[in-house]
Amino acid sequence: MPHQLGVTIRAQVATGRVAELRDWLAEVARKGLAEGPFDFGHLHGLHFAKLYLLDEAADADGQQIPATLVFMSEVDAPLRRHLAELIDLAGEGIDQAFGYCTGYPGPDAHRRARIAWLRRHMIPASAFYVNTVGRGLEQIRQEAMLRDALEEHLDQRDWAGHTATEIRRELRAYVAGNPGLAWARKPPPPPSLRFRAGEAVHKVAVPLVLALLLPVLLLVLPVYAVLLWLDERHDQPFTERPTLRHLEEVGDYEDFVTQNPFAVVGFLKTSPLRQLTARAVFFLTDYMVRHFFTHDSLAGVKTIHFARWVPIDGWRRMTFATNYDGAVEAYNDDFINIISWGLNATFSNAKDYPPTRLLFFRGAKLEEQFKATIRCHQVPVPAWYTAYPDLSADNIENNAQIRTGLQGDMSPAQAERWLSLL
């Protein structure tokens, strides 16, 4: 079973073509990306994909940052296959999208030149969250099909008077006798040995290095805490509110299916203290999402399929993007109520974030300010693709548990709980 990748490709929009690109993205949004010209529905292992525009901006020194087009995908490994399929299968759409950008080779160039251009314009995420590491697209679709098949079989009979154990036995026999469901009798294979070995080494190596640095850290951290406290005293409350036009613009692309895309962008604070803090926080965030928040929950939030934090413009800005279930209000409430400390740690190093105390406190708990700054910095995501628009993260996890429940023995109580998933 492959592991999942977060691919980010960013390119500068050619001078004078921003308005054209914005109109083209709106047109693509109306058509969808599953079929032509993108044909994302035919790419192997593609869970989600999005295209959005970052407008021209000026940093704290007045230096202009040109408008750029961002493409993001969440896809099953390997990367080489995905980049090749973006040209070989989705090439017409990719050529149109990046045809608005400076230096793109164009449809007449050799496929290798176009693939190489995409690779050169890839930028790494500082942290990438996967709802369940190793759960590929094929597994998600198969397990959804399994649930439908089992429910259809249950609907064909009256099961009154049968115990949960008897019903489960019948369902197991039905799966065993159906060649199309033979795969469900075995657990899904894990990610490749190479991937698991690399992750195991990383999981052990980071604490070892930190342990070696512990004497220095114990000396530095009290000084750092004082400097951070002094720095935070200069933070001002965020008083700006999103305009009606902006709310309508982002709202035009929300709440069409079970999931929603989400993207924000903002400038990071420029002081050395805050730049160092940002890098340290995202280093630790990367470690946690790679080794601890790897199955069905991001520190208690269960509605996120994928999320990534991507530093851009030499760590002057950060863009954060997710694919999540439900409405944006409920999504923000989950963050505030469950992991406000995590939001504060990752986003308090950005300008306009509500004032924090010692990095982890206040911040997102200032609910009105938090929601205002999120909406003000939210970027419309007009072009978006999902491979399973009717499945929430909870649905996907339930389907996986249904498959797991076909294996081994169960007590009557366990069988009853398992049947409740159907």
FENVENTA-V587077 format. One record per backbone hydrogen bond with DSSP energy under -0.5 kcal/mol. NH is the residue of the N-H (numbers start at 1). CO is the residue of the C=O. Records with the same first field share a line. If there is no record, write none. Layout:
NH=CO / CO
This chain:
5=75
7=5 / 73
8=6
9=71
10=121
11=69
13=67
14=100
17=14
21=17
22=18
23=19
24=20
25=21
26=22
27=23
28=24
29=25
30=26
31=27
32=28
38=35
39=35
40=33
41=34
42=39
43=40
46=43
47=45 / 74
48=74
49=385
50=72
51=383
52=70
54=68
55=53
57=65
59=63
62=59
65=57
66=64
68=54
69=11
70=52
71=9
72=50
73=7
74=48
75=5 / 73
76=45
77=3
82=78
83=79
84=80
85=81
86=82
87=83 / 84
88=84
89=85
90=85
91=87
93=37
94=90
95=91
96=92
97=93
98=94
99=95
100=97
101=98
102=12
104=101
109=106
113=110
114=110
115=111
116=112
117=113
118=114
119=115
120=116
121=117
122=119
123=8
126=309
127=309
129=307
131=305
133=294
135=132
136=134
140=136
141=137
142=138
143=139
144=140
145=141
146=142
147=143
148=144
149=145
150=146
151=147
152=148
153=149
154=150
155=151
156=152 / 153
157=154
159=157
162=159
167=163
168=164
169=165
170=166
171=167
172=168
173=169
174=170
175=171
176=172
177=173
178=175
179=177
181=178
182=179
184=181
185=182
186=183
196=192
197=193
198=194
199=195
200=196
201=197
202=198
203=199
204=200
205=201
206=202
207=203
208=204
209=205
210=206
211=207
212=208
213=209
214=210 / 211
216=213
217=213
218=214
219=215
220=216
221=217
222=218
223=219
224=220
225=221
226=222
227=223
228=224
229=225
230=226
231=227
232=228
233=229
234=231
235=232
239=237
247=243
248=244
249=245
250=246
251=247
252=248
253=250
254=251
257=259
258=389
260=324
262=322
264=320
265=377
266=318
268=316
269=349
275=271
276=272
277=273
278=274
279=275
280=276
281=277
282=278
283=279
284=280
285=281
286=282
287=283
288=284
289=285
290=286
291=287
292=288
293=288
294=292
296=131
297=131
298=301
299=297
301=298
302=300
305=303 / 323
306=323
307=129
308=321
309=127
310=308 / 319
311=309
312=317
316=312 / 313
317=312
318=266
319=310
320=264
321=308
322=262
323=306
324=260
325=303
326=258
331=327
332=328
333=329
334=330
335=331
336=332
337=333
338=334
339=334 / 335
340=336
343=339
344=340
345=341
346=342
347=343
348=344
350=347
351=267
353=350
357=361
360=358
361=357
363=355
365=362
366=363
367=365
370=366
371=367
372=368
373=369
374=370
375=371
376=372
377=373
378=374 / 375
379=263
382=380
383=51
384=382
385=49
387=47
391=388
392=390
396=392
397=393
398=394
399=395
400=396
401=397
402=398
403=399
404=400
405=401
406=403
407=404
415=411
416=412
417=413
418=414
419=415
420=416
421=418
422=419
